[in-house]
Amino acid sequence: MKRFTVCFGVAMSAFILSGLAYAVGIRLNTTPSIPVGVYRLTNVPIVKGAYVLFCPPPAAVFDMAKARGYLGAGYCPGGYGHMMKKILAVQDDVVSIGTDGVQINGQLLSLSAPIKLDGSGRPLPNYKASWVLDSTEVLVMSDSNRGSFDGRYFGPIQRSQIEGVIRPIFTW
């Protein structure tokens, strides 16, 4: 019985500490879209180059991502989990997404060529477009992971979907 009490106490302490950490803006990233690690949610301005935490919008492409396990379940509209990505394009940037990859203002981004099939051999979305971002849009992607499910597959997101900029506390 004493062993159970100790285990229960440790579990409750961990649960409470996790809740407190979440309440003060601590977030854990376990995917390689941005460096894996512990981040803090901030209120700093949303700018190009910032890592952000956002809720994907309810859409068929995110339903597919959730069903395939690219995106977890969570408390965002549509039952999606939050996503963490880097902002690579903002207002007035010219974005082109094609079979060769993503270009921003005429510069082809490394590691941005879309992959045709996922690791299970299923086709990935084929998003092709060219446009100039307006003040309400940003393009979020990974600039370090060729296999990230990001803007090359779903296009821009609205700034209103961003909950805030996240800053790394500890990454590995």
C-alpha positions, 0 to 999 in steps of 0.5 A: 500500500505504501508503494501505491501511495508513493507512486500515486503521489509522484504521478499527481505531482507530475500531473500538477507540474505539467499543468502549471508548466502549460499554464505559464506557456511551456510547450514541448515539441516532439516533431522534427519540423522545428528543433525538438525541445521545450519552448515558451509561448510568448506575446512577441510580434509575429515576424518572418523567421519566428517559430509559431504555435497555431491551430490548423483550420478545419479543412480536408487536408488536415482531416487527412493529416490527422487520419494518417497520423501526421497531426495529432488530435487536440483542442483546435477546431476540427479536433486537431492538435496544435502545430509548430512551424517556422514562418518563412513568408509574410505580407508582400512576399511572392510565394510559388509552390510547385513540383520543384519546391517552394520559392519565396521572392524568386529564391528556391528554398532548400529541402522544400521539394514536395514528396509525392508519397508518405512513408506508407506509400500513400500520395501526399497532397499536390498543392501548386500555386503562386500568389502574393501574401496579404496582411492576413497570411503567412507561410509556415514550413520547416526549413530543416526537415524535408519530410515535414507536413507543412505549407508546401502541402496546405498553402498559407495559413491565416495570422488569426490561427497563430496563438503566439510566437514560441521561443526555445528554452532547451532543444536537442 
